[in-house]
């Protein structure tokens, strides 16, 4: 399988928004298509916020990953949060997720990122297994969020 990763470009917008819709529906998250498109434009037009990578199999778009930058004194500098990671259902459990995480680790090192963070739903057994196999560990904390 010839997997490649490209930085988001404007011509990826329609496919990425469709996958974002599927991702949010699959997880039961609220989804505002107009707000999502606005955020996509803001995020992808400002490299200081992070990167959106499009995952391709032989030039066909099969997924995406959003890497949002932050900063942490605990982790000694720049860190990043894998905010969204989606692979179309037909391409799951084929090693693509692992290849994507390897790519992100390599890219993160080039970007000077000291630590990568992510969330995973407890019911997503395959993803939990994958993340553990790639060196992600629970820090025995619970992510808490307040919307403003």
N, CA, C and O atoms as a GROMACS GRO file, in nm:
protein
  592
    1UNK      N    1   0.084  -0.119   0.000
    1UNK     CA    2   0.000   0.000   0.000
    1UNK      C    3   0.088   0.124   0.000
    1UNK      O    4   0.178   0.137   0.082
    2UNK      N    5   0.061   0.215  -0.092
    2UNK     CA    6   0.137   0.339  -0.103
    2UNK      C    7   0.060   0.451  -0.033
    2UNK      O    8  -0.024   0.518  -0.093
    3UNK      N    9   0.093   0.471   0.096
    3UNK     CA   10   0.030   0.576   0.176
    3UNK      C   11   0.115   0.701   0.164
    3UNK      O   12   0.238   0.694   0.170
    4UNK      N   13   0.050   0.816   0.149
    4UNK     CA   14   0.123   0.943   0.149
    4UNK      C   15   0.046   1.043   0.234
    4UNK      O   16  -0.073   1.027   0.262
    5UNK      N   17   0.117   1.146   0.274
    5UNK     CA   18   0.061   1.249   0.361
    5UNK      C   19   0.092   1.384   0.298
    5UNK      O   20   0.208   1.413   0.265
    6UNK      N   21  -0.010   1.466   0.282
    6UNK     CA   22   0.011   1.598   0.224
    6UNK      C   23  -0.045   1.703   0.318
    6UNK      O   24  -0.139   1.677   0.393
    7UNK      N   25   0.012   1.821   0.313
    7UNK     CA   26  -0.046   1.933   0.385
    7UNK      C   27  -0.175   1.972   0.315
    7UNK      O   28  -0.183   1.970   0.192
    8UNK      N   29  -0.274   2.008   0.394
    8UNK     CA   30  -0.404   2.050   0.340
    8UNK      C   31  -0.385   2.163   0.240
    8UNK      O   32  -0.305   2.254   0.259
    9UNK      N   33  -0.461   2.153   0.132
    9UNK     CA   34  -0.468   2.259   0.031
    9UNK      C   35  -0.616   2.290   0.007
    9UNK      O   36  -0.704   2.208   0.035
   10UNK      N   37  -0.643   2.408  -0.045
   10UNK     CA   38  -0.782   2.450  -0.066
   10UNK      C   39  -0.864   2.349  -0.145
   10UNK      O   40  -0.984   2.335  -0.121
   11UNK      N   41  -0.802   2.278  -0.240
   11UNK     CA   42  -0.879   2.182  -0.321
   11UNK      C   43  -0.915   2.056  -0.242
   11UNK      O   44  -0.987   1.970  -0.293
   12UNK      N   45  -0.866   2.042  -0.118
   12UNK     CA   46  -0.903   1.930  -0.030
   12UNK      C   47  -1.028   1.960   0.052
   12UNK      O   48  -1.083   1.871   0.116
   13UNK      N   49  -1.073   2.085   0.048
   13UNK     CA   50  -1.180   2.131   0.139
   13UNK      C   51  -1.305   2.044   0.138
   13UNK      O   52  -1.351   2.002   0.244
   14UNK      N   53  -1.360   2.017   0.023
   14UNK     CA   54  -1.486   1.941   0.015
   14UNK      C   55  -1.471   1.803   0.079
   14UNK      O   56  -1.554   1.763   0.160
   15UNK      N   57  -1.365   1.731   0.042
   15UNK     CA   58  -1.346   1.596   0.098
   15UNK      C   59  -1.319   1.600   0.247
   15UNK      O   60  -1.370   1.516   0.321
   16UNK      N   61  -1.240   1.695   0.292
   16UNK     CA   62  -1.209   1.705   0.435
   16UNK      C   63  -1.335   1.737   0.514
   16UNK      O   64  -1.359   1.677   0.619
   17UNK      N   65  -1.415   1.830   0.466
   17UNK     CA   66  -1.540   1.863   0.536
   17UNK      C   67  -1.635   1.743   0.540
   17UNK      O   68  -1.704   1.723   0.640
   18UNK      N   69  -1.640   1.664   0.432
   18UNK     CA   70  -1.724   1.543   0.432
   18UNK      C   71  -1.674   1.444   0.537
   18UNK      O   72  -1.754   1.383   0.608
   19UNK      N   73  -1.541   1.427   0.546
   19UNK     CA   74  -1.486   1.335   0.646
   19UNK      C   75  -1.509   1.388   0.787
   19UNK      O   76  -1.534   1.310   0.879
   20UNK      N   77  -1.499   1.520   0.806
   20UNK     CA   78  -1.526   1.578   0.937
   20UNK      C   79  -1.671   1.553   0.979
   20UNK      O   80  -1.698   1.526   1.096
   21UNK      N   81  -1.761   1.562   0.884
   21UNK     CA   82  -1.902   1.533   0.912
   21UNK      C   83  -1.916   1.387   0.956
   21UNK      O   84  -1.985   1.358   1.054
   22UNK      N   85  -1.852   1.296   0.884
   22UNK     CA   86  -1.859   1.153   0.918
   22UNK      C   87  -1.797   1.126   1.055
   22UNK      O   88  -1.853   1.051   1.135
   23UNK      N   89  -1.682   1.188   1.082
   23UNK     CA   90  -1.614   1.170   1.211
   23UNK      C   91  -1.705   1.212   1.326
   23UNK      O   92  -1.721   1.137   1.423
   24UNK      N   93  -1.763   1.329   1.316
   24UNK     CA   94  -1.848   1.379   1.424
   24UNK      C   95  -1.975   1.298   1.440
   24UNK      O   96  -2.021   1.276   1.552
   25UNK      N   97  -2.033   1.254   1.330
   25UNK     CA   98  -2.154   1.170   1.334
   25UNK      C   99  -2.121   1.036   1.400
   25UNK      O  100  -2.197   0.987   1.484
   26UNK      N  101  -2.008   0.977   1.361
   26UNK     CA  102  -1.966   0.847   1.415
   26UNK      C  103  -1.950   0.853   1.567
   26UNK      O  104  -1.988   0.760   1.638
   27UNK      N  105  -1.895   0.964   1.617
   27UNK     CA  106  -1.869   0.977   1.761
   27UNK      C  107  -1.986   1.040   1.836
   27UNK      O  108  -1.984   1.046   1.959
   28UNK      N  109  -2.089   1.086   1.764
   28UNK     CA  110  -2.204   1.147   1.829
   28UNK      C  111  -2.176   1.287   1.881
   28UNK      O  112  -2.241   1.333   1.975
   29UNK      N  113  -2.079   1.357   1.820
   29UNK     CA  114  -2.045   1.493   1.859
   29UNK      C  115  -2.134   1.591   1.785
   29UNK      O  116  -2.178   1.565   1.674
   30UNK      N  117  -2.159   1.705   1.849
   30UNK     CA  118  -2.232   1.812   1.781
   30UNK      C  119  -2.150   1.858   1.662
   30UNK      O  120  -2.027   1.860   1.666
   31UNK      N  121  -2.220   1.895   1.557
   31UNK     CA  122  -2.148   1.938   1.436
   31UNK      C  123  -2.222   2.052   1.370
   31UNK      O  124  -2.339   2.040   1.333
   32UNK      N  125  -2.153   2.163   1.355
   32UNK     CA  126  -2.206   2.281   1.288
   32UNK      C  127  -2.127   2.299   1.158
   32UNK      O  128  -2.014   2.347   1.162
   33UNK      N  129  -2.184   2.261   1.044
   33UNK     CA  130  -2.108   2.265   0.918
   33UNK      C  131  -2.056   2.406   0.883
   33UNK      O  132  -1.946   2.419   0.830
   34UNK      N  133  -2.135   2.508   0.910
   34UNK     CA  134  -2.092   2.644   0.877
   34UNK      C  135  -1.975   2.685   0.966
   34UNK      O  136  -1.876   2.740   0.918
   35UNK      N  137  -1.987   2.660   1.096
   35UNK     CA  138  -1.879   2.690   1.190
   35UNK      C  139  -1.754   2.609   1.160
   35UNK      O  140  -1.643   2.659   1.172
   36UNK      N  141  -1.772   2.483   1.121
   36UNK     CA  142  -1.659   2.395   1.090
   36UNK      C  143  -1.582   2.447   0.969
   36UNK      O  144  -1.459   2.447   0.968
   37UNK      N  145  -1.655   2.491   0.868
   37UNK     CA  146  -1.588   2.544   0.748
   37UNK      C  147  -1.512   2.672   0.782
   37UNK      O  148  -1.401   2.693   0.734
   38UNK      N  149  -1.570   2.757   0.865
   38UNK     CA  150  -1.504   2.880   0.909
   38UNK      C  151  -1.376   2.846   0.986
   38UNK      O  152  -1.271   2.906   0.963
   39UNK      N  153  -1.384   2.750   1.077
   39UNK     CA  154  -1.267   2.709   1.155
   39UNK      C  155  -1.160   2.646   1.067
   39UNK      O  156  -1.040   2.666   1.088
   40UNK      N  157  -1.203   2.568   0.968
   40UNK     CA  158  -1.109   2.507   0.875
   40UNK      C  159  -1.029   2.614   0.802
   40UNK      O  160  -0.907   2.603   0.790
   41UNK      N  161  -1.095   2.717   0.755
   41UNK     CA  162  -1.028   2.826   0.685
   41UNK      C  163  -0.931   2.898   0.780
   41UNK      O  164  -0.817   2.924   0.743
   42UNK      N  165  -0.977   2.929   0.901
   42UNK     CA  166  -0.891   2.999   0.997
   42UNK      C  167  -0.768   2.915   1.032
   42UNK      O  168  -0.656   2.966   1.033
   43UNK      N  169  -0.790   2.788   1.061
   43UNK     CA  170  -0.681   2.700   1.101
   43UNK      C  171  -0.578   2.682   0.990
   43UNK      O  172  -0.458   2.691   1.014
   44UNK      N  173  -0.626   2.656   0.869
   44UNK     CA  174  -0.534   2.625   0.759
   44UNK      C  175  -0.468   2.748   0.699
   44UNK      O  176  -0.375   2.736   0.620
   45UNK      N  177  -0.515   2.867   0.735
   45UNK     CA  178  -0.452   2.988   0.682
   45UNK      C  179  -0.351   3.048   0.781
   45UNK      O  180  -0.295   3.154   0.755
   46UNK      N  181  -0.329   2.981   0.894
   46UNK     CA  182  -0.236   3.031   0.995
   46UNK      C  183  -0.149   2.917   1.046
   46UNK      O  184  -0.191   2.843   1.135
   47UNK      N  185  -0.030   2.902   0.990
   47UNK     CA  186   0.057   2.789   1.026
   47UNK      C  187   0.099   2.787   1.172
   47UNK      O  188   0.142   2.684   1.222
   48UNK      N  189   0.087   2.900   1.242
   48UNK     CA  190   0.124   2.900   1.383
   48UNK      C  191   0.024   2.822   1.469
   48UNK      O  192   0.053   2.788   1.584
   49UNK      N  193  -0.094   2.793   1.414
   49UNK     CA  194  -0.195   2.716   1.487
   49UNK      C  195  -0.172   2.566   1.479
   49UNK      O  196  -0.209   2.493   1.571
   50UNK      N  197  -0.110   2.520   1.372
   50UNK     CA  198  -0.088   2.376   1.357
   50UNK      C  199  -0.089   2.335   1.211
   50UNK      O  200  -0.067   2.416   1.121
   51UNK      N  201  -0.115   2.206   1.191
   51UNK     CA  202  -0.116   2.151   1.055
   51UNK      C  203  -0.237   2.058   1.040
   51UNK      O  204  -0.282   1.994   1.135
   52UNK      N  205  -0.288   2.053   0.919
   52UNK     CA  206  -0.389   1.955   0.883
   52UNK      C  207  -0.328   1.872   0.772
   52UNK      O  208  -0.294   1.923   0.665
   53UNK      N  209  -0.314   1.742   0.798
   53UNK     CA  210  -0.256   1.650   0.700
   53UNK      C  211  -0.366   1.568   0.638
   53UNK      O  212  -0.456   1.520   0.707
   54UNK      N  213  -0.359   1.551   0.507
   54UNK     CA  214  -0.452   1.467   0.433
   54UNK      C  215  -0.381   1.334   0.406
   54UNK      O  216  -0.268   1.332   0.359
   55UNK      N  217  -0.450   1.225   0.437
   55UNK     CA  218  -0.395   1.091   0.419
   55UNK      C  219  -0.445   1.037   0.286
   55UNK      O  220  -0.565   1.038   0.258
   56UNK      N  221  -0.351   0.989   0.204
   56UNK     CA  222  -0.388   0.941   0.071
   56UNK      C  223  -0.336   0.799   0.049
   56UNK      O  224  -0.229   0.762   0.098
   57UNK      N  225  -0.412   0.724  -0.025
   57UNK     CA  226  -0.371   0.592  -0.071
   57UNK      C  227  -0.376   0.599  -0.223
   57UNK      O  228  -0.484   0.610  -0.282
   58UNK      N  229  -0.260   0.592  -0.286
   58UNK     CA  230  -0.249   0.601  -0.432
   58UNK      C  231  -0.332   0.718  -0.486
   58UNK      O  232  -0.416   0.700  -0.575
   59UNK      N  233  -0.309   0.836  -0.433
   59UNK     CA  234  -0.373   0.962  -0.474
   59UNK      C  235  -0.520   0.975  -0.434
   59UNK      O  236  -0.582   1.078  -0.461
   60UNK      N  237  -0.578   0.874  -0.370
   60UNK     CA  238  -0.716   0.882  -0.324
   60UNK      C  239  -0.716   0.925  -0.177
   60UNK      O  240  -0.646   0.866  -0.096
   61UNK      N  241  -0.794   1.027  -0.144
   61UNK     CA  242  -0.803   1.075  -0.006
   61UNK      C  243  -0.880   0.974   0.078
   61UNK      O  244  -0.994   0.938   0.046
   62UNK      N  245  -0.817   0.928   0.186
   62UNK     CA  246  -0.880   0.827   0.272
   62UNK      C  247  -0.889   0.870   0.418
   62UNK      O  248  -0.945   0.798   0.500
   63UNK      N  249  -0.834   0.987   0.452
   63UNK     CA  250  -0.841   1.032   0.590
   63UNK      C  251  -0.772   1.166   0.610
   63UNK      O  252  -0.722   1.227   0.516
   64UNK      N  253  -0.772   1.209   0.735
   64UNK     CA  254  -0.706   1.334   0.770
   64UNK      C  255  -0.667   1.332   0.918
   64UNK      O  256  -0.718   1.252   0.996
   65UNK      N  257  -0.575   1.421   0.952
   65UNK     CA  258  -0.533   1.437   1.091
   65UNK      C  259  -0.508   1.585   1.117
   65UNK      O  260  -0.439   1.651   1.038
   66UNK      N  261  -0.563   1.636   1.226
   66UNK     CA  262  -0.544   1.775   1.267
   66UNK      C  263  -0.447   1.776   1.384
   66UNK      O  264  -0.472   1.715   1.488
   67UNK      N  265  -0.335   1.847   1.367
   67UNK     CA  266  -0.233   1.861   1.470
   67UNK      C  267  -0.233   2.007   1.515
   67UNK      O  268  -0.188   2.095   1.442
   68UNK      N  269  -0.284   2.034   1.635
   68UNK     CA  270  -0.296   2.170   1.688
   68UNK      C  271  -0.182   2.197   1.787
   68UNK      O  272  -0.159   2.120   1.880
   69UNK      N  273  -0.112   2.307   1.765
   69UNK     CA  274   0.004   2.341   1.846
   69UNK      C  275  -0.035   2.408   1.978
   69UNK      O  276  -0.135   2.478   1.988
   70UNK      N  277   0.048   2.382   2.077
   70UNK     CA  278   0.035   2.447   2.207
   70UNK      C  279   0.174   2.466   2.267
   70UNK      O  280   0.275   2.454   2.198
   71UNK      N  281   0.176   2.495   2.395
   71UNK     CA  282   0.303   2.512   2.466
   71UNK      C  283   0.284   2.459   2.607
   71UNK      O  284   0.180   2.482   2.670
   72UNK      N  285   0.384   2.388   2.657
   72UNK     CA  286   0.374   2.328   2.790
   72UNK      C  287   0.505   2.343   2.865
   72UNK      O  288   0.611   2.301   2.818
   73UNK      N  289   0.498   2.403   2.984
   73UNK     CA  290   0.615   2.407   3.071
   73UNK      C  291   0.648   2.267   3.120
   73UNK      O  292   0.765   2.230   3.132
   74UNK      N  293   0.544   2.190   3.148
   74UNK     CA  294   0.566   2.053   3.196
   74UNK      C  295   0.645   1.970   3.096
   74UNK      O  296   0.733   1.893   3.134
   75UNK      N  297   0.615   1.987   2.968
   75UNK     CA  298   0.682   1.908   2.865
   75UNK      C  299   0.797   1.985   2.798
   75UNK      O  300   0.849   1.943   2.694
   76UNK      N  301   0.836   2.096   2.858
   76UNK     CA  302   0.956   2.170   2.820
   76UNK      C  303   0.950   2.236   2.682
   76UNK      O  304   1.049   2.237   2.609
   77UNK      N  305   0.835   2.290   2.648
   77UNK     CA  306   0.827   2.364   2.523
   77UNK      C  307   0.702   2.335   2.443
   77UNK      O  308   0.595   2.306   2.497
   78UNK      N  309   0.718   2.345   2.314
   78UNK     CA  310   0.606   2.327   2.223
   78UNK      C  311   0.550   2.186   2.233
   78UNK      O  312   0.625   2.088   2.230
   79UNK      N  313   0.420   2.177   2.244
   79UNK     CA  314   0.353   2.047   2.239
   79UNK      C  315   0.244   2.056   2.134
   79UNK      O  316   0.218   2.162   2.078
   80UNK      N  317   0.180   1.945   2.108
   80UNK     CA  318   0.073   1.944   2.008
   80UNK      C  319  -0.033   1.844   2.050
   80UNK      O  320  -0.006   1.745   2.119
   81UNK      N  321  -0.152   1.871   2.005
   81UNK     CA  322  -0.268   1.788   2.035
   81UNK      C  323  -0.322   1.733   1.904
   81UNK      O  324  -0.353   1.809   1.812
   82UNK      N  325  -0.333   1.602   1.896
   82UNK     CA  326  -0.399   1.542   1.779
   82UNK      C  327  -0.548   1.563   1.802
   82UNK      O  328  -0.614   1.486   1.872
   83UNK      N  329  -0.599   1.668   1.743
   83UNK     CA  330  -0.736   1.712   1.770
   83UNK      C  331  -0.839   1.624   1.700
   83UNK      O  332  -0.943   1.591   1.757
   84UNK      N  333  -0.809   1.585   1.577
   84UNK     CA  334  -0.897   1.494   1.504
   84UNK      C  335  -0.810   1.402   1.420
   84UNK      O  336  -0.711   1.444   1.361
   85UNK      N  337  -0.849   1.275   1.417
   85UNK     CA  338  -0.778   1.174   1.338
   85UNK      C  339  -0.886   1.082   1.283
   85UNK      O  340  -0.952   1.011   1.359
   86UNK      N  341  -0.902   1.082   1.153
   86UNK     CA  342  -1.009   1.005   1.090
   86UNK      C  343  -0.956   0.931   0.968
   86UNK      O  344  -0.886   0.988   0.884
   87UNK      N  345  -0.991   0.805   0.961
   87UNK     CA  346  -0.965   0.723   0.843
   87UNK      C  347  -1.100   0.665   0.801
   87UNK      O  348  -1.176   0.614   0.884
   88UNK      N  349  -1.129   0.672   0.673
   88UNK     CA  350  -1.257   0.619   0.623
   88UNK      C  351  -1.270   0.471   0.663
   88UNK      O  352  -1.172   0.397   0.662
   89UNK      N  353  -1.392   0.429   0.698
   89UNK     CA  354  -1.413   0.292   0.748
   89UNK      C  355  -1.352   0.180   0.663
   89UNK      O  356  -1.299   0.084   0.719
   90UNK      N  357  -1.359   0.190   0.532
   90UNK     CA  358  -1.308   0.083   0.445
   90UNK      C  359  -1.157   0.065   0.456
   90UNK      O  360  -1.104  -0.037   0.412
   91UNK      N  361  -1.086   0.162   0.514
   91UNK     CA  362  -0.940   0.158   0.520
   91UNK      C  363  -0.886   0.137   0.662
   91UNK      O  364  -0.766   0.145   0.684
   92UNK      N  365  -0.974   0.111   0.756
   92UNK     CA  366  -0.932   0.090   0.895
   92UNK      C  367  -0.878  -0.052   0.915
   92UNK      O  368  -0.910  -0.144   0.840
   93UNK      N  369  -0.797  -0.066   1.020
   93UNK     CA  370  -0.740  -0.195   1.058
   93UNK      C  371  -0.656  -0.257   0.948
   93UNK      O  372  -0.655  -0.379   0.930
   94UNK      N  373  -0.584  -0.171   0.874
   94UNK     CA  374  -0.496  -0.217   0.766
   94UNK      C  375  -0.354  -0.162   0.783
   94UNK      O  376  -0.272  -0.171   0.692
   95UNK      N  377  -0.326  -0.106   0.901
   95UNK     CA  378  -0.193  -0.051   0.926
   95UNK      C  379  -0.178   0.096   0.890
   95UNK      O  380  -0.072   0.154   0.914
   96UNK      N  381  -0.281   0.156   0.835
   96UNK     CA  382  -0.274   0.296   0.793
   96UNK      C  383  -0.267   0.388   0.915
   96UNK      O  384  -0.194   0.487   0.914
   97UNK      N  385  -0.342   0.357   1.018
   97UNK     CA  386  -0.338   0.438   1.139
   97UNK      C  387  -0.199   0.438   1.202
   97UNK      O  388  -0.149   0.543   1.243
   98UNK      N  389  -0.137   0.322   1.208
   98UNK     CA  390  -0.002   0.312   1.262
   98UNK      C  391   0.098   0.390   1.179
   98UNK      O  392   0.184   0.460   1.232
   99UNK      N  393   0.087   0.378   1.047
   99UNK     CA  394   0.175   0.454   0.958
   99UNK      C  395   0.155   0.604   0.976
   99UNK      O  396   0.251   0.682   0.973
  100UNK      N  397   0.030   0.644   0.995
  100UNK     CA  398   0.001   0.786   1.015
  100UNK      C  399   0.062   0.836   1.146
  100UNK      O  400   0.120   0.945   1.149
  101UNK      N  401   0.051   0.758   1.252
  101UNK     CA  402   0.109   0.799   1.380
  101UNK      C  403   0.262   0.805   1.372
  101UNK      O  404   0.323   0.892   1.433
  102UNK      N  405   0.323   0.714   1.298
  102UNK     CA  406   0.468   0.719   1.278
  102UNK      C  407   0.506   0.847   1.203
  102UNK      O  408   0.603   0.914   1.239
  103UNK      N  409   0.430   0.880   1.100
  103UNK     CA  410   0.454   1.002   1.023
  103UNK      C  411   0.442   1.125   1.113
  103UNK      O  412   0.527   1.214   1.108
  104UNK      N  413   0.336   1.130   1.194
  104UNK     CA  414   0.313   1.246   1.281
  104UNK      C  415   0.425   1.259   1.384
  104UNK      O  416   0.467   1.371   1.414
  105UNK      N  417   0.473   1.148   1.437
  105UNK     CA  418   0.585   1.154   1.532
  105UNK      C  419   0.709   1.212   1.465
  105UNK      O  420   0.778   1.295   1.523
  106UNK      N  421   0.737   1.168   1.344
  106UNK     CA  422   0.852   1.218   1.269
  106UNK      C  423   0.837   1.366   1.236
  106UNK      O  424   0.931   1.444   1.253
  107UNK      N  425   0.720   1.404   1.188
  107UNK     CA  426   0.694   1.545   1.156
  107UNK      C  427   0.702   1.632   1.280
  107UNK      O  428   0.754   1.743   1.276
  108UNK      N  429   0.650   1.581   1.391
  108UNK     CA  430   0.650   1.657   1.516
  108UNK      C  431   0.792   1.686   1.562
  108UNK      O  432   0.822   1.795   1.610
  109UNK      N  433   0.878   1.588   1.546
  109UNK     CA  434   1.019   1.609   1.582
  109UNK      C  435   1.078   1.722   1.498
  109UNK      O  436   1.148   1.808   1.550
  110UNK      N  437   1.050   1.723   1.367
  110UNK     CA  438   1.098   1.828   1.277
  110UNK      C  439   1.042   1.965   1.316
  110UNK      O  440   1.108   2.067   1.296
  111UNK      N  441   0.922   1.967   1.370
  111UNK     CA  442   0.855   2.092   1.409
  111UNK      C  443   0.893   2.138   1.550
  111UNK      O  444   0.844   2.240   1.597
  112UNK      N  445   0.981   2.064   1.616
  112UNK     CA  446   1.026   2.101   1.750
  112UNK      C  447   0.926   2.073   1.860
  112UNK      O  448   0.928   2.137   1.966
  113UNK      N  449   0.838   1.978   1.835
  113UNK     CA  450   0.736   1.942   1.934
  113UNK      C  451   0.795   1.845   2.035
  113UNK      O  452   0.858   1.745   1.998
  114UNK      N  453   0.774   1.875   2.162
  114UNK     CA  454   0.830   1.794   2.271
  114UNK      C  455   0.736   1.682   2.317
  114UNK      O  456   0.782   1.580   2.368
  115UNK      N  457   0.606   1.701   2.298
  115UNK     CA  458   0.509   1.601   2.343
  115UNK      C  459   0.385   1.606   2.254
  115UNK      O  460   0.342   1.714   2.211
  116UNK      N  461   0.329   1.490   2.228
  116UNK     CA  462   0.203   1.478   2.153
  116UNK      C  463   0.095   1.430   2.248
  116UNK      O  464   0.118   1.339   2.328
  117UNK      N  465  -0.022   1.489   2.238
  117UNK     CA  466  -0.136   1.449   2.320
  117UNK      C  467  -0.251   1.410   2.228
  117UNK      O  468  -0.260   1.455   2.114
  118UNK      N  469  -0.340   1.325   2.279
  118UNK     CA  470  -0.461   1.290   2.206
  118UNK      C  471  -0.566   1.242   2.303
  118UNK      O  472  -0.536   1.210   2.418
  119UNK      N  473  -0.688   1.237   2.256
  119UNK     CA  474  -0.799   1.180   2.332
  119UNK      C  475  -0.847   1.058   2.254
  119UNK      O  476  -0.836   1.054   2.131
  120UNK      N  477  -0.899   0.961   2.326
  120UNK     CA  478  -0.959   0.847   2.260
  120UNK      C  479  -1.082   0.806   2.340
  120UNK      O  480  -1.080   0.802   2.463
  121UNK      N  481  -1.188   0.776   2.269
  121UNK     CA  482  -1.310   0.731   2.335
  121UNK      C  483  -1.288   0.592   2.393
  121UNK      O  484  -1.229   0.507   2.326
  122UNK      N  485  -1.334   0.567   2.515
  122UNK     CA  486  -1.314   0.435   2.576
  122UNK      C  487  -1.370   0.319   2.494
  122UNK      O  488  -1.315   0.209   2.497
  123UNK      N  489  -1.478   0.343   2.420
  123UNK     CA  490  -1.540   0.236   2.342
  123UNK      C  491  -1.461   0.200   2.216
  123UNK      O  492  -1.486   0.097   2.155
  124UNK      N  493  -1.366   0.284   2.178
  124UNK     CA  494  -1.291   0.261   2.054
  124UNK      C  495  -1.171   0.170   2.084
  124UNK      O  496  -1.058   0.216   2.098
  125UNK      N  497  -1.198   0.042   2.094
  125UNK     CA  498  -1.099  -0.059   2.135
  125UNK      C  499  -0.980  -0.061   2.040
  125UNK      O  500  -0.865  -0.066   2.085
  126UNK      N  501  -1.004  -0.059   1.910
  126UNK     CA  502  -0.894  -0.065   1.812
  126UNK      C  503  -0.802   0.056   1.827
  126UNK      O  504  -0.680   0.040   1.825
  127UNK      N  505  -0.859   0.175   1.840
  127UNK     CA  506  -0.776   0.295   1.854
  127UNK      C  507  -0.698   0.292   1.985
  127UNK      O  508  -0.580   0.328   1.986
  128UNK      N  509  -0.761   0.251   2.093
  128UNK     CA  510  -0.690   0.242   2.221
  128UNK      C  511  -0.569   0.150   2.209
  128UNK      O  512  -0.460   0.183   2.256
  129UNK      N  513  -0.588   0.036   2.146
  129UNK     CA  514  -0.479  -0.060   2.126
  129UNK      C  515  -0.367  -0.001   2.041
  129UNK      O  516  -0.249  -0.015   2.073
  130UNK      N  517  -0.406   0.065   1.933
  130UNK     CA  518  -0.310   0.127   1.843
  130UNK      C  519  -0.227   0.231   1.917
  130UNK      O  520  -0.104   0.229   1.909
  131UNK      N  521  -0.291   0.320   1.989
  131UNK     CA  522  -0.219   0.428   2.057
  131UNK      C  523  -0.123   0.372   2.162
  131UNK      O  524  -0.010   0.419   2.174
  132UNK      N  525  -0.167   0.272   2.236
  132UNK     CA  526  -0.078   0.210   2.334
  132UNK      C  527   0.043   0.147   2.265
  132UNK      O  528   0.156   0.155   2.315
  133UNK      N  529   0.020   0.084   2.150
  133UNK     CA  530   0.130   0.019   2.077
  133UNK      C  531   0.230   0.121   2.020
  133UNK      O  532   0.344   0.085   1.991
  134UNK      N  533   0.188   0.245   2.004
  134UNK     CA  534   0.274   0.349   1.949
  134UNK      C  535   0.336   0.437   2.059
  134UNK      O  536   0.394   0.541   2.030
  135UNK      N  537   0.323   0.394   2.183
  135UNK     CA  538   0.392   0.463   2.291
  135UNK      C  539   0.312   0.568   2.366
  135UNK      O  540   0.365   0.633   2.456
  136UNK      N  541   0.186   0.586   2.332
  136UNK     CA  542   0.102   0.679   2.408
  136UNK      C  543   0.062   0.610   2.538
  136UNK      O  544   0.030   0.492   2.540
  137UNK      N  545   0.065   0.687   2.646
  137UNK     CA  546   0.033   0.633   2.777
  137UNK      C  547  -0.065   0.726   2.847
  137UNK      O  548  -0.066   0.847   2.824
  138UNK      N  549  -0.146   0.668   2.932
  138UNK     CA  550  -0.233   0.749   3.016
  138UNK      C  551  -0.146   0.818   3.120
  138UNK      O  552  -0.053   0.758   3.175
  139UNK      N  553  -0.176   0.944   3.146
  139UNK     CA  554  -0.103   1.014   3.251
  139UNK      C  555  -0.186   1.019   3.379
  139UNK      O  556  -0.160   1.099   3.470
  140UNK      N  557  -0.287   0.933   3.384
  140UNK     CA  558  -0.377   0.923   3.499
  140UNK      C  559  -0.445   1.055   3.533
  140UNK      O  560  -0.477   1.082   3.648
  141UNK      N  561  -0.465   1.135   3.431
  141UNK     CA  562  -0.540   1.259   3.446
  141UNK      C  563  -0.663   1.248   3.357
  141UNK      O  564  -0.669   1.166   3.265
  142UNK      N  565  -0.757   1.329   3.387
  142UNK     CA  566  -0.877   1.330   3.304
  142UNK      C  567  -0.886   1.466   3.237
  142UNK      O  568  -0.882   1.569   3.305
  143UNK      N  569  -0.897   1.469   3.107
  143UNK     CA  570  -0.912   1.594   3.036
  143UNK      C  571  -1.046   1.653   3.072
  143UNK      O  572  -1.149   1.586   3.060
  144UNK      N  573  -1.045   1.776   3.115
  144UNK     CA  574  -1.169   1.846   3.147
  144UNK      C  575  -1.177   1.970   3.058
  144UNK      O  576  -1.075   2.029   3.024
  145UNK      N  577  -1.297   2.007   3.022
  145UNK     CA  578  -1.316   2.116   2.928
  145UNK      C  579  -1.428   2.206   2.972
  145UNK      O  580  -1.532   2.160   3.018
  146UNK      N  581  -1.405   2.336   2.958
  146UNK     CA  582  -1.510   2.434   2.979
  146UNK      C  583  -1.522   2.514   2.851
  146UNK      O  584  -1.423   2.572   2.805
  147UNK      N  585  -1.638   2.519   2.793
  147UNK     CA  586  -1.656   2.600   2.674
  147UNK      C  587  -1.687   2.744   2.716
  147UNK      O  588  -1.756   2.767   2.816
  148UNK      N  589  -1.636   2.837   2.641
  148UNK     CA  590  -1.653   2.980   2.673
  148UNK      C  591  -1.742   3.045   2.568
  148UNK      O  592  -1.770   3.164   2.575
   0.00000   0.00000   0.00000
